[in-house]
Amino acid sequence: MKVKRLLTLAMTAVLAVTTVACGSSSGSSSGEGDTGATTTTEAAATEQVDKVVVGLTASSFDISPFGTQSVPRQWFTQNMYASLYCMPYFGASLDEMEPWLAKSIEEVDETTYSVELYDYIYDSKGNQITSEDVVFSYEHLLTDAQETRIGTYLDYIEVVDDYNMLFHLNKSGPGVMEYLAGNYTLAICDQEWFESATEEERLNDPAVTGAYEVASYTAGSELVLEAVDDYWQTDESLRNSGDVQNVKTIDYKVITENSMRSIALENSEIDATVIDASELQRFYDGESALEGWNVDISDGVFCNVVFLNMDSGMSPLADDINLRMAVLYALDSESIMYGGDYDETTGEVCYSLGTPAMAGYDESWADEGYWDYDPDLAKEYYEASGYAEGEVTLRLLSRTSIADGIHSVIIANLEAAGFNVELLSYDQALFNTYKVDSTQWDIILDNKGSTGHIVTCWDNNFNPDGFENGSVCFTHDDTLVELLTNATSTGSEEDVQTFHEYLQEIACVKGLFTTNNLMVGQDGILELAVNGNNLPRVNAFVFAEDYTSVAN
């Protein structure tokens, strides 16, 4: 029996801060590091500020609990929908995560976790949240929102009572329970409300368990959220970065064009936004934010990467390691990054299939000679294959959204080694169709992420259970699978290193570079907080004592 909330609880959204350095500390995967932001010390607001207007980067999204995932949803999902735990930064382990709906999560054994909910959780419509609602939500996240990792990681949830559950996992290892407990895309809602609500209510006025509810919503244009006045978590000491209410009203305005978001900042139409690398010089001089602005530069969480076709008989690369070695030594990661108009501030070279933001990524890999650009060695390997110069034509599969400069550098690198290159650039839909077909390409340029730990990135791409033809690049290698199982099960330095080295031994992939996340705000915002995917966590921005929104 559902219990309706009868008592309105007082809201006390107070940030107990007296002074704070201007600029957040999200420049590394551990949430610690120099962002290059302004370093002036100012007094921070000790009470909730009225409003912040934020430029949202895309228009294709919905706000229902189980809506299709998109980048904009990654900004506001946790404003509206609480997860079991809050991930304070990308790559955080379960022990480092913060309780939210769940009072505690304890490991019973490698594939079983005991989850206890707070017994006083109510959504914005007054419905109490219990274990049955959690089970219902995870089932719909898998079927409706197509969060396929839930099906990969989770076997089933056993309800013990209204506030206690056992999560039975399909697999163990770093990043698995972390994803199930606090991934930024997850939403939990009341089953009774969802099943009785109209489609209009689900899409435009959902019942939310997070600290913000919908004030108004214009599809494709604007989402305005208001702090829930009677938010269920009244104990300030139990609030986390996901459910603080440092601002009363969050106004997300859709501005899809990169340059227009910068102009909107400069014209005082918005208070903060994410910008493109090409716009950074408007607000940042290479060392610090320009006067009037605060800049946050946080590590990229997606690795731009090339995979080589390993399906025997379908590509000349699959059957000749000399050709593969020639390709990988020929590619100059740094120049490819520059070809996309990124530099050392806005991007970073990767030395594995993964990025430095991912837990488990070893910074020492940069010193190990990870396919270091060597055009002479690339030519030697090409000649060792026995092919004449220009005899091998490689089909490079990519997307039209990738910068032409990136394609140009890759093609020039490969041609210098002796290859001919045919660029096959398609829109995202066709790209997704052709990438799983080994007859269509020899090299594919893509970007890959993880749930926080690098082994989940590797598992997503090389676990044969997720593919009809071996892996992302059609490997059929028992040793690869064995080493992957070890790495994903333990996450130990030894097993991670062994798998990292084996990928180099078989020469099937090269991580190229990652692009950093760039956020800019007016200088009345002292700290530009980021969520578990290094995107804006607007509710946790820290505001100056004299902050005034552009809306005022």
DRENVOLUM-355243 format. One record per residue (C-alpha): residue in one letter; x, y, z. Coordinates in steps of 0.25 Angstrom, whole numbers. Layout:
BEGIN
A|X|Y|Z
...
***
This chain:
BEGIN
M|0|0|0
K|6|13|-4
V|6|24|6
K|4|39|2
R|11|50|8
L|3|58|17
L|13|67|24
T|20|78|16
L|35|79|21
A|42|92|22
M|53|94|12
T|67|99|16
A|76|100|4
V|88|106|11
L|103|105|6
A|111|106|18
V|123|113|12
T|129|126|15
T|140|127|5
V|144|119|-7
A|155|120|-18
C|149|124|-31
G|149|112|-40
S|145|97|-38
S|155|86|-35
S|150|76|-46
G|162|76|-55
S|166|61|-53
S|159|48|-51
S|160|49|-36
G|153|62|-36
E|166|69|-32
G|174|77|-41
D|177|91|-47
T|166|96|-57
G|173|109|-60
A|161|116|-55
T|162|130|-48
T|168|129|-34
T|162|141|-28
T|157|138|-14
E|143|144|-12
A|132|142|-1
A|122|131|-6
A|107|132|-4
T|102|125|9
E|88|125|4
Q|81|119|-8
V|82|129|-20
D|70|132|-28
K|73|127|-42
V|84|123|-52
V|82|122|-67
V|89|111|-74
G|92|109|-89
L|88|95|-93
T|96|89|-105
A|85|81|-112
S|70|81|-114
S|67|66|-116
F|63|61|-102
D|51|58|-93
I|49|59|-78
S|41|47|-75
P|47|37|-65
F|51|26|-76
G|53|35|-88
T|63|32|-98
Q|77|36|-94
S|84|48|-100
V|95|58|-96
P|85|68|-91
R|79|58|-81
Q|92|55|-76
W|92|70|-71
F|79|70|-63
T|75|55|-61
Q|80|56|-46
N|74|69|-44
M|61|62|-46
Y|63|48|-42
A|71|43|-31
S|80|30|-32
L|83|20|-21
Y|97|27|-19
C|102|39|-25
M|115|39|-33
P|123|51|-28
Y|133|50|-40
F|135|41|-52
G|142|28|-48
A|139|28|-34
S|138|15|-27
L|126|10|-19
D|133|13|-6
E|135|28|-11
M|121|30|-15
E|111|37|-7
P|98|31|-1
W|85|37|-8
L|73|29|-9
A|80|17|-3
K|85|19|12
S|95|8|10
I|100|-2|0
E|108|-14|5
E|115|-25|-2
V|110|-39|2
D|119|-46|-8
E|125|-43|-22
T|112|-43|-29
T|102|-39|-18
Y|100|-26|-11
S|90|-22|0
V|83|-9|-2
E|76|-1|8
L|67|10|5
Y|64|22|14
D|50|19|19
Y|45|34|17
I|47|36|2
Y|35|43|-5
D|35|49|-19
S|30|62|-23
K|15|57|-24
G|15|51|-10
N|17|37|-14
Q|26|29|-5
I|38|21|-11
T|40|7|-7
S|48|-5|-12
E|37|-9|-22
D|38|4|-29
V|53|2|-30
V|51|-12|-37
F|40|-6|-46
S|50|6|-50
Y|61|-3|-54
E|53|-12|-62
H|48|0|-70
L|61|6|-71
L|65|-6|-78
T|53|-7|-87
D|49|7|-89
A|61|15|-88
Q|70|4|-95
E|80|4|-84
T|86|-9|-88
R|97|-9|-78
I|86|-12|-68
G|83|-25|-75
T|98|-28|-76
Y|102|-25|-61
L|89|-28|-54
D|83|-42|-52
Y|71|-38|-43
I|67|-30|-31
E|62|-38|-19
V|52|-30|-11
V|54|-33|4
D|44|-23|9
D|40|-9|6
Y|53|-3|9
N|63|-14|7
M|68|-21|-6
L|78|-31|-11
F|84|-27|-25
H|89|-40|-31
L|99|-37|-42
N|103|-45|-55
K|117|-41|-53
S|127|-35|-43
G|138|-25|-45
P|141|-10|-44
G|130|-1|-50
V|119|-11|-49
M|112|-8|-36
E|116|7|-38
Y|108|8|-51
L|96|1|-45
A|96|10|-32
G|99|24|-38
N|101|25|-53
Y|96|39|-57
T|86|34|-67
L|78|25|-57
A|64|30|-52
I|56|24|-41
C|41|27|-40
D|28|22|-33
Q|22|11|-41
E|7|15|-37
W|9|29|-42
F|16|24|-55
E|5|14|-58
S|-7|24|-55
A|0|36|-61
T|-4|41|-75
E|6|41|-86
E|6|56|-85
E|8|56|-70
R|20|47|-72
L|26|55|-83
N|24|69|-77
D|21|68|-62
P|27|56|-57
A|28|52|-42
V|42|53|-38
T|51|48|-27
G|62|58|-29
A|63|72|-23
Y|57|79|-34
E|44|78|-41
V|38|84|-54
A|33|98|-54
S|32|99|-69
Y|36|91|-82
T|36|95|-96
A|41|83|-104
G|53|86|-112
S|55|100|-106
E|55|102|-91
L|54|94|-78
V|52|102|-65
L|54|94|-52
E|50|99|-38
A|56|94|-25
V|46|85|-18
D|41|92|-6
D|38|80|2
Y|49|71|-3
W|49|58|5
Q|64|59|10
T|63|69|20
D|75|65|28
E|86|75|22
S|97|66|27
L|92|55|18
R|91|64|5
N|101|61|-6
S|106|68|-18
G|94|63|-26
D|83|68|-17
V|89|81|-11
Q|80|93|-15
N|89|105|-17
V|80|111|-27
K|65|112|-26
T|62|112|-41
I|70|106|-52
D|67|111|-66
Y|72|102|-77
K|71|109|-91
V|75|102|-103
I|86|108|-112
T|91|98|-121
E|101|106|-129
N|115|106|-122
S|118|121|-126
M|104|125|-122
R|106|120|-108
S|118|128|-107
I|111|141|-112
A|100|138|-102
L|110|138|-91
E|116|151|-96
N|103|158|-98
S|98|154|-83
E|87|145|-89
I|92|133|-81
D|100|131|-68
A|108|118|-72
T|109|108|-83
V|119|97|-89
I|127|103|-101
D|134|97|-112
A|150|97|-113
S|150|107|-124
E|142|117|-115
L|151|116|-103
Q|160|128|-106
R|149|137|-104
F|149|134|-89
Y|163|128|-86
D|177|133|-89
G|184|119|-89
E|187|121|-74
S|175|127|-67
A|161|132|-69
L|159|146|-75
E|153|157|-66
G|139|155|-64
W|139|140|-66
N|141|126|-59
V|146|115|-67
D|146|100|-63
I|154|90|-72
S|151|75|-68
D|156|63|-73
G|150|56|-85
V|143|43|-83
F|142|38|-98
C|154|33|-105
N|156|36|-120
V|161|23|-125
V|164|14|-138
F|161|-1|-138
L|166|-10|-149
N|158|-20|-156
M|162|-34|-150
D|152|-43|-158
S|161|-52|-166
G|159|-51|-181
M|151|-38|-180
S|162|-29|-179
P|177|-29|-183
L|180|-24|-168
A|173|-36|-162
D|184|-46|-168
D|196|-38|-167
I|202|-32|-154
N|212|-25|-162
L|202|-17|-168
R|195|-14|-155
M|208|-10|-149
A|210|-1|-161
V|197|6|-158
L|198|8|-143
Y|212|14|-144
A|208|23|-156
L|197|30|-148
D|202|43|-141
S|192|44|-129
E|196|58|-126
S|195|63|-140
I|182|56|-142
M|177|64|-129
Y|182|77|-135
G|175|74|-148
G|162|75|-140
D|166|88|-135
Y|169|83|-121
D|182|86|-113
E|189|83|-100
T|178|91|-93
T|166|86|-100
G|170|71|-102
E|180|61|-98
V|187|49|-105
C|183|35|-100
Y|192|24|-98
S|182|12|-97
L|168|10|-101
G|163|19|-90
T|165|33|-85
P|173|38|-72
A|159|41|-66
M|156|27|-65
A|160|19|-52
G|170|9|-55
Y|177|17|-66
D|192|17|-63
E|199|31|-66
S|212|23|-68
W|207|17|-81
A|211|31|-87
D|225|27|-85
E|225|12|-89
G|225|15|-104
Y|210|13|-107
W|211|12|-123
D|219|25|-123
Y|218|32|-136
D|230|27|-145
P|228|29|-160
D|241|22|-163
L|237|9|-155
A|223|9|-161
K|229|9|-175
E|239|-3|-171
Y|227|-11|-166
Y|219|-8|-179
E|231|-13|-187
A|232|-25|-178
S|218|-29|-182
G|223|-31|-196
Y|213|-22|-203
A|218|-11|-213
E|215|4|-209
G|201|7|-212
E|197|-7|-214
V|188|-7|-201
T|176|1|-201
L|170|3|-187
R|155|7|-185
L|154|17|-174
L|140|17|-168
S|136|30|-160
R|125|40|-158
T|122|53|-165
S|122|60|-151
I|137|57|-150
A|145|69|-154
D|151|69|-168
G|165|72|-162
I|165|59|-154
H|162|51|-166
S|173|59|-174
V|184|56|-164
I|180|41|-163
I|180|40|-178
A|193|47|-180
N|200|38|-169
L|195|25|-175
E|199|30|-189
A|213|33|-185
A|215|19|-180
G|211|14|-193
F|196|11|-193
N|185|17|-201
V|173|21|-193
E|158|22|-197
L|150|31|-187
L|136|26|-185
S|129|36|-177
Y|114|34|-173
D|104|40|-164
Q|102|34|-150
A|91|25|-155
L|98|19|-166
F|111|18|-158
N|104|10|-148
T|100|0|-159
Y|113|-1|-165
K|122|-2|-153
V|117|-16|-149
D|119|-21|-164
S|133|-26|-166
T|132|-26|-181
Q|130|-10|-180
W|143|-5|-174
D|158|-8|-171
I|160|4|-161
I|149|10|-153
L|150|24|-146
D|141|24|-134
N|140|29|-119
K|138|20|-107
G|135|23|-93
S|133|15|-80
T|124|14|-67
G|136|20|-60
H|147|9|-60
I|155|6|-72
V|152|-9|-71
T|138|-6|-74
C|142|2|-87
W|150|-11|-91
D|139|-20|-87
N|129|-12|-96
N|138|-14|-108
F|144|-27|-107
N|134|-36|-99
P|129|-46|-110
D|116|-47|-102
G|112|-33|-107
F|115|-36|-122
E|111|-45|-133
N|125|-45|-139
G|135|-46|-128
S|137|-32|-123
V|136|-17|-128
C|147|-21|-138
F|143|-35|-141
T|154|-42|-132
H|153|-57|-129
D|164|-59|-119
D|162|-68|-107
T|175|-61|-100
L|169|-48|-102
V|156|-52|-95
E|163|-59|-84
L|171|-47|-81
L|159|-38|-82
T|151|-47|-72
N|163|-45|-62
A|164|-30|-64
T|149|-28|-63
S|148|-37|-51
T|159|-32|-42
G|163|-18|-48
S|176|-21|-42
E|188|-13|-47
E|195|-26|-51
D|183|-31|-59
V|180|-17|-65
Q|194|-16|-70
T|194|-30|-76
F|182|-27|-84
H|187|-13|-88
E|200|-20|-93
Y|193|-31|-100
L|185|-21|-108
Q|198|-16|-113
E|203|-30|-116
I|192|-33|-125
A|192|-19|-131
C|177|-17|-133
V|174|-3|-127
K|181|10|-124
G|175|21|-115
L|177|34|-121
F|173|46|-112
T|161|51|-103
T|155|65|-103
N|153|72|-90
N|140|78|-85
L|140|93|-85
M|130|100|-77
V|129|116|-75
G|121|124|-66
Q|120|139|-62
D|130|142|-50
G|118|143|-41
I|119|127|-41
L|131|124|-33
E|131|109|-35
L|126|102|-48
A|123|88|-42
V|122|76|-51
N|115|63|-50
G|119|48|-51
N|121|50|-66
N|129|63|-65
L|117|71|-70
P|110|83|-62
R|104|80|-49
V|97|93|-48
N|90|91|-35
A|104|90|-28
F|110|103|-34
V|116|112|-24
F|111|126|-25
A|117|139|-20
E|111|147|-9
D|107|158|-19
Y|104|149|-30
T|93|154|-40
S|87|145|-51
V|86|151|-65
A|71|148|-63
N|71|159|-53
***
